[in-house]
Amino acid sequence: MKEIKLKVLHKNIEQRIQIYTYYTGEARKEIGIPERLAAQMQVSSDDSTQLSDHIGNAIAELGNLISRYFAICSIEEINDASSGSKVYVFTLPMPAMFPETALTRIEKSMESYAVKRVLQQWLLQHRPEEAAIPAAEAQTLALQLRELFALRQKPVIELEDPNNIIDL
C-alpha cells in the first residue's frame, strides 16, 4: 500500500467555468435570448464568493465519490504560492500495483467532474433549463472515475491459507 496525493486547482476550475459561461452566454445572445438574460449566466469577478461555494460543494462530492472506493486519508485545502490559488489535495491509500499512468487521468477527470458540477449548480440558479447538459456530463465523468478506480488490484485470499491476504 502506498499513499498518493491527487491535486485539483481551484484556479483551473474557476477559469474553465468563466470561459464556458462566457461563450455560452454569447451564443445565447446570437440565437435571440435577451442580452440581460444571457449575461446573467456569465460568471464575472463579482461572483467569486458564490463560485467558491459551488466549488467547495463539488470538491465535497468528489470526496464522497472517491470514498466509495478508497478510505480517504484527507482532503486538504492549501494555498499554493506558486500558482496563487487554492489547491485541493486528496491523500488516499493506493494499492502498490495501481498503474501510475492512471493517476494523471484521474486528476483530469476529477477536475472536469468538479467543473461540470459547478456549472450545473450555477446554471440551476441562473438558467435552470440549461443545467441538464452539465449534469449529464458530470454523470458520465463519475462513471469514468469509477472505471479508473476499478483499475486497482483488489485483495485476494489464497485458498490454502485464508489468513494470507495478498498485499495491495
CYANA upper distance limits for C-alpha pairs under 8 A (distance plus 0.5 A):
  1 MET  CA     93 PRO  CA      6.87
  1 MET  CA     94 MET  CA      6.27
  1 MET  CA     95 PRO  CA      5.25
  1 MET  CA     96 ALA  CA      5.41
  1 MET  CA    167 ASP  CA      7.62
  1 MET  CA    168 LEU  CA      5.87
  2 LYS  CA     93 PRO  CA      6.12
  2 LYS  CA     94 MET  CA      5.80
  2 LYS  CA     95 PRO  CA      6.76
  2 LYS  CA     96 ALA  CA      6.33
  3 GLU  CA     91 THR  CA      7.20
  3 GLU  CA     92 LEU  CA      6.09
  3 GLU  CA     93 PRO  CA      4.96
  3 GLU  CA     94 MET  CA      6.25
  4 ILE  CA     91 THR  CA      6.16
  4 ILE  CA     92 LEU  CA      6.19
  4 ILE  CA     93 PRO  CA      6.86
  4 ILE  CA     94 MET  CA      6.97
  5 LYS  CA     89 VAL  CA      6.66
  5 LYS  CA     90 PHE  CA      5.99
  5 LYS  CA     91 THR  CA      5.01
  5 LYS  CA     92 LEU  CA      7.16
  6 LEU  CA     89 VAL  CA      6.15
  6 LEU  CA     90 PHE  CA      5.54
  6 LEU  CA     91 THR  CA      7.00
  6 LEU  CA    103 LEU  CA      8.10
  6 LEU  CA    107 GLU  CA      6.58
  7 LYS  CA     87 VAL  CA      6.98
  7 LYS  CA     88 TYR  CA      6.12
  7 LYS  CA     89 VAL  CA      5.11
  7 LYS  CA     90 PHE  CA      6.83
  7 LYS  CA    107 GLU  CA      7.03
  8 VAL  CA     12 ASN  CA      8.44
  8 VAL  CA     87 VAL  CA      6.31
  8 VAL  CA     88 TYR  CA      5.66
  8 VAL  CA     89 VAL  CA      7.12
  8 VAL  CA    107 GLU  CA      7.27
  8 VAL  CA    110 MET  CA      7.69
  8 VAL  CA    111 GLU  CA      6.32
  9 LEU  CA     13 ILE  CA      7.15
  9 LEU  CA     85 SER  CA      7.36
  9 LEU  CA     86 LYS  CA      6.71
  9 LEU  CA     87 VAL  CA      5.08
  9 LEU  CA     88 TYR  CA      6.76
  9 LEU  CA    111 GLU  CA      8.23
 10 HIS  CA     14 GLU  CA      6.69
 10 HIS  CA     55 ILE  CA      7.95
 10 HIS  CA     85 SER  CA      6.70
 10 HIS  CA     86 LYS  CA      5.83
 10 HIS  CA     87 VAL  CA      6.39
 10 HIS  CA     88 TYR  CA      7.77
 11 LYS  CA     15 GLN  CA      6.59
 11 LYS  CA     85 SER  CA      6.06
 11 LYS  CA     86 LYS  CA      7.54
 12 ASN  CA     16 ARG  CA      6.67
 12 ASN  CA    111 GLU  CA      8.50
 13 ILE  CA     17 ILE  CA      6.70
 13 ILE  CA     55 ILE  CA      8.21
 13 ILE  CA    111 GLU  CA      7.23
 13 ILE  CA    112 SER  CA      8.41
 13 ILE  CA    114 ALA  CA      7.61
 13 ILE  CA    115 VAL  CA      6.05
 14 GLU  CA     18 GLN  CA      6.71
 14 GLU  CA     51 LEU  CA      7.98
 14 GLU  CA    115 VAL  CA      8.44
 15 GLN  CA     19 ILE  CA      6.69
 16 ARG  CA     20 TYR  CA      6.55
 16 ARG  CA    115 VAL  CA      7.52
 17 ILE  CA     21 THR  CA      6.50
 17 ILE  CA     43 VAL  CA      7.81
 17 ILE  CA    115 VAL  CA      7.01
 17 ILE  CA    118 VAL  CA      8.18
 17 ILE  CA    119 LEU  CA      7.11
 18 GLN  CA     22 TYR  CA      6.44
 18 GLN  CA     42 GLN  CA      7.47
 18 GLN  CA     43 VAL  CA      5.88
 18 GLN  CA     44 SER  CA      7.63
 19 ILE  CA     23 TYR  CA      6.76
 20 TYR  CA     24 THR  CA      6.48
 21 THR  CA     25 GLY  CA      6.35
 21 THR  CA     41 MET  CA      6.71
 21 THR  CA     42 GLN  CA      5.16
 21 THR  CA     43 VAL  CA      6.68
 22 TYR  CA     26 GLU  CA      6.71
 22 TYR  CA     41 MET  CA      8.39
 22 TYR  CA     42 GLN  CA      5.57
 22 TYR  CA     43 VAL  CA      7.54
 23 TYR  CA     27 ALA  CA      6.56
 24 THR  CA     28 ARG  CA      6.70
 24 THR  CA     42 GLN  CA      8.26
 25 GLY  CA     29 LYS  CA      6.90
 25 GLY  CA     38 ALA  CA      5.18
 25 GLY  CA     39 ALA  CA      6.46
 25 GLY  CA     40 GLN  CA      8.50
 25 GLY  CA     41 MET  CA      6.63
 25 GLY  CA     42 GLN  CA      6.39
 26 GLU  CA     30 GLU  CA      7.05
 26 GLU  CA     38 ALA  CA      7.45
 26 GLU  CA     39 ALA  CA      8.47
 27 ALA  CA     31 ILE  CA      7.16
 28 ARG  CA     32 GLY  CA      7.09
 28 ARG  CA     33 ILE  CA      6.03
 28 ARG  CA     38 ALA  CA      6.45
 29 LYS  CA     33 ILE  CA      5.58
 29 LYS  CA     34 PRO  CA      6.82
 29 LYS  CA     35 GLU  CA      6.19
 29 LYS  CA     38 ALA  CA      6.51
 33 ILE  CA     37 LEU  CA      7.25
 33 ILE  CA     38 ALA  CA      6.86
 34 PRO  CA     38 ALA  CA      6.82
 35 GLU  CA     39 ALA  CA      6.46
 36 ARG  CA     40 GLN  CA      6.84
 37 LEU  CA     41 MET  CA      7.55
 38 ALA  CA     42 GLN  CA      7.62
 40 GLN  CA    126 HIS  CA      6.79
 41 MET  CA    122 TRP  CA      8.25
 41 MET  CA    123 LEU  CA      7.17
 41 MET  CA    126 HIS  CA      6.09
 41 MET  CA    127 ARG  CA      7.00
 43 VAL  CA     47 ASP  CA      6.69
 44 SER  CA     48 SER  CA      7.89
 47 ASP  CA     51 LEU  CA      6.48
 48 SER  CA     52 SER  CA      6.43
 49 THR  CA     53 ASP  CA      6.87
 50 GLN  CA     54 HIS  CA      6.93
 51 LEU  CA     55 ILE  CA      6.64
 51 LEU  CA    118 VAL  CA      8.08
 51 LEU  CA    122 TRP  CA      8.24
 52 SER  CA     56 GLY  CA      6.60
 53 ASP  CA     57 ASN  CA      6.84
 54 HIS  CA     58 ALA  CA      6.76
 54 HIS  CA    118 VAL  CA      5.90
 54 HIS  CA    121 GLN  CA      7.23
 54 HIS  CA    122 TRP  CA      8.04
 55 ILE  CA     59 ILE  CA      6.66
 55 ILE  CA    114 ALA  CA      7.37
 55 ILE  CA    115 VAL  CA      8.41
 55 ILE  CA    118 VAL  CA      6.44
 56 GLY  CA     60 ALA  CA      6.75
 57 ASN  CA     61 GLU  CA      6.75
 58 ALA  CA     62 LEU  CA      6.73
 58 ALA  CA    113 TYR  CA      8.42
 58 ALA  CA    114 ALA  CA      5.59
 58 ALA  CA    115 VAL  CA      8.45
 58 ALA  CA    117 ARG  CA      6.41
 58 ALA  CA    118 VAL  CA      6.83
 59 ILE  CA     63 GLY  CA      6.80
 59 ILE  CA     88 TYR  CA      8.24
 59 ILE  CA    114 ALA  CA      6.99
 60 ALA  CA     64 ASN  CA      6.88
 61 GLU  CA     65 LEU  CA      6.66
 62 LEU  CA     66 ILE  CA      6.59
 62 LEU  CA    110 MET  CA      7.60
 62 LEU  CA    113 TYR  CA      8.38
 62 LEU  CA    114 ALA  CA      7.88
 63 GLY  CA     67 SER  CA      6.50
 63 GLY  CA     72 ILE  CA      8.13
 63 GLY  CA     75 ILE  CA      7.76
 63 GLY  CA     90 PHE  CA      8.35
 64 ASN  CA     68 ARG  CA      7.20
 65 LEU  CA     69 TYR  CA      8.18
 65 LEU  CA    142 ALA  CA      8.21
 66 ILE  CA     70 PHE  CA      6.59
 66 ILE  CA     71 ALA  CA      8.50
 66 ILE  CA     72 ILE  CA      7.86
 67 SER  CA     71 ALA  CA      5.90
 67 SER  CA     72 ILE  CA      6.29
 69 TYR  CA    149 PHE  CA      7.30
 70 PHE  CA     92 LEU  CA      7.30
 70 PHE  CA     93 PRO  CA      7.36
 70 PHE  CA     94 MET  CA      8.23
 71 ALA  CA     92 LEU  CA      7.09
 71 ALA  CA     93 PRO  CA      7.48
 72 ILE  CA     90 PHE  CA      7.79
 72 ILE  CA     91 THR  CA      6.83
 72 ILE  CA     92 LEU  CA      5.21
 72 ILE  CA     93 PRO  CA      7.56
 73 CYS  CA     90 PHE  CA      8.24
 73 CYS  CA     91 THR  CA      5.99
 73 CYS  CA     92 LEU  CA      5.63
 73 CYS  CA     93 PRO  CA      7.71
 74 SER  CA     89 VAL  CA      8.32
 74 SER  CA     90 PHE  CA      6.44
 74 SER  CA     91 THR  CA      5.80
 74 SER  CA     92 LEU  CA      7.49
 75 ILE  CA     88 TYR  CA      7.16
 75 ILE  CA     89 VAL  CA      6.08
 75 ILE  CA     90 PHE  CA      5.12
 75 ILE  CA     91 THR  CA      6.93
 76 GLU  CA     87 VAL  CA      8.49
 76 GLU  CA     88 TYR  CA      6.12
 76 GLU  CA     89 VAL  CA      5.57
 76 GLU  CA     90 PHE  CA      7.05
 77 GLU  CA     86 LYS  CA      6.95
 77 GLU  CA     87 VAL  CA      6.19
 77 GLU  CA     88 TYR  CA      5.15
 77 GLU  CA     89 VAL  CA      6.87
 78 ILE  CA     86 LYS  CA      6.03
 78 ILE  CA     87 VAL  CA      5.78
 78 ILE  CA     88 TYR  CA      7.02
 78 ILE  CA     89 VAL  CA      8.09
 79 ASN  CA     84 GLY  CA      7.60
 79 ASN  CA     85 SER  CA      6.34
 79 ASN  CA     86 LYS  CA      4.96
 79 ASN  CA     87 VAL  CA      6.60
 80 ASP  CA     84 GLY  CA      6.15
 80 ASP  CA     85 SER  CA      6.04
 80 ASP  CA     86 LYS  CA      6.44
 80 ASP  CA     87 VAL  CA      6.88
 81 ALA  CA     85 SER  CA      7.68
 94 MET  CA     98 PHE  CA      7.18
 94 MET  CA    152 ARG  CA      8.26
 94 MET  CA    168 LEU  CA      8.31
 95 PRO  CA    152 ARG  CA      6.82
 95 PRO  CA    153 GLN  CA      7.18
 95 PRO  CA    167 ASP  CA      8.48
 95 PRO  CA    168 LEU  CA      4.95
 96 ALA  CA    167 ASP  CA      8.29
 96 ALA  CA    168 LEU  CA      6.04
 97 MET  CA    152 ARG  CA      7.61
 97 MET  CA    153 GLN  CA      7.06
 97 MET  CA    168 LEU  CA      7.29
 98 PHE  CA    102 ALA  CA      8.45
 98 PHE  CA    151 LEU  CA      7.32
 98 PHE  CA    152 ARG  CA      5.68
 98 PHE  CA    153 GLN  CA      7.28
 99 PRO  CA    103 LEU  CA      8.01
 99 PRO  CA    151 LEU  CA      8.12
 99 PRO  CA    152 ARG  CA      8.31
100 GLU  CA    104 THR  CA      8.40
101 THR  CA    105 ARG  CA      7.81
102 ALA  CA    106 ILE  CA      6.59
102 ALA  CA    148 LEU  CA      7.36
103 LEU  CA    107 GLU  CA      6.76
104 THR  CA    108 LYS  CA      6.75
105 ARG  CA    109 SER  CA      6.55
106 ILE  CA    110 MET  CA      6.48
106 ILE  CA    145 LEU  CA      7.02
106 ILE  CA    148 LEU  CA      7.24
107 GLU  CA    111 GLU  CA      6.76
108 LYS  CA    112 SER  CA      6.66
109 SER  CA    113 TYR  CA      6.46
109 SER  CA    141 LEU  CA      6.93
109 SER  CA    144 GLN  CA      8.05
109 SER  CA    145 LEU  CA      7.09
110 MET  CA    114 ALA  CA      6.75
110 MET  CA    141 LEU  CA      8.50
110 MET  CA    145 LEU  CA      7.95
111 GLU  CA    115 VAL  CA      6.73
112 SER  CA    116 LYS  CA      6.72
112 SER  CA    138 ALA  CA      8.42
112 SER  CA    141 LEU  CA      7.88
113 TYR  CA    117 ARG  CA      6.69
113 TYR  CA    137 GLU  CA      8.45
113 TYR  CA    138 ALA  CA      5.82
113 TYR  CA    141 LEU  CA      6.21
113 TYR  CA    142 ALA  CA      7.39
114 ALA  CA    118 VAL  CA      6.57
114 ALA  CA    138 ALA  CA      8.43
115 VAL  CA    119 LEU  CA      6.58
116 LYS  CA    120 GLN  CA      6.58
116 LYS  CA    134 PRO  CA      5.52
116 LYS  CA    135 ALA  CA      7.22
116 LYS  CA    137 GLU  CA      7.07
116 LYS  CA    138 ALA  CA      5.79
117 ARG  CA    121 GLN  CA      6.73
117 ARG  CA    134 PRO  CA      7.33
117 ARG  CA    135 ALA  CA      7.13
117 ARG  CA    138 ALA  CA      6.56
118 VAL  CA    122 TRP  CA      6.51
119 LEU  CA    123 LEU  CA      6.45
119 LEU  CA    131 ALA  CA      7.91
119 LEU  CA    134 PRO  CA      6.76
120 GLN  CA    124 LEU  CA      6.54
120 GLN  CA    131 ALA  CA      5.40
120 GLN  CA    132 ALA  CA      7.76
120 GLN  CA    133 ILE  CA      8.39
120 GLN  CA    134 PRO  CA      5.86
120 GLN  CA    135 ALA  CA      6.17
121 GLN  CA    125 GLN  CA      7.14
121 GLN  CA    131 ALA  CA      8.01
122 TRP  CA    126 HIS  CA      6.89
123 LEU  CA    127 ARG  CA      5.35
123 LEU  CA    128 PRO  CA      5.99
123 LEU  CA    129 GLU  CA      8.41
123 LEU  CA    130 GLU  CA      6.69
123 LEU  CA    131 ALA  CA      5.65
124 LEU  CA    128 PRO  CA      4.63
124 LEU  CA    129 GLU  CA      8.09
124 LEU  CA    130 GLU  CA      8.07
124 LEU  CA    131 ALA  CA      6.12
127 ARG  CA    131 ALA  CA      7.53
131 ALA  CA    135 ALA  CA      6.80
132 ALA  CA    136 ALA  CA      6.68
133 ILE  CA    137 GLU  CA      6.80
134 PRO  CA    138 ALA  CA      6.48
135 ALA  CA    139 GLN  CA      6.86
136 ALA  CA    140 THR  CA      6.86
137 GLU  CA    141 LEU  CA      6.74
138 ALA  CA    142 ALA  CA      6.62
139 GLN  CA    143 LEU  CA      6.86
140 THR  CA    144 GLN  CA      6.77
141 LEU  CA    145 LEU  CA      6.61
142 ALA  CA    146 ARG  CA      6.73
143 LEU  CA    147 GLU  CA      6.79
144 GLN  CA    148 LEU  CA      6.79
145 LEU  CA    149 PHE  CA      6.61
146 ARG  CA    150 ALA  CA      6.63
147 GLU  CA    151 LEU  CA      7.35
153 GLN  CA    168 LEU  CA      7.16
154 LYS  CA    168 LEU  CA      7.56
155 PRO  CA    165 ILE  CA      7.07
155 PRO  CA    166 ILE  CA      6.58
155 PRO  CA    167 ASP  CA      7.68
155 PRO  CA    168 LEU  CA      6.75
156 VAL  CA    165 ILE  CA      6.40
156 VAL  CA    166 ILE  CA      6.27
157 ILE  CA    161 ASP  CA      8.18
157 ILE  CA    162 PRO  CA      6.26
157 ILE  CA    163 ASN  CA      7.84
157 ILE  CA    164 ASN  CA      6.72
157 ILE  CA    165 ILE  CA      5.38
157 ILE  CA    166 ILE  CA      7.20
158 GLU  CA    162 PRO  CA      6.32
158 GLU  CA    163 ASN  CA      8.47
158 GLU  CA    164 ASN  CA      6.69
158 GLU  CA    165 ILE  CA      7.17
158 GLU  CA    166 ILE  CA      8.28
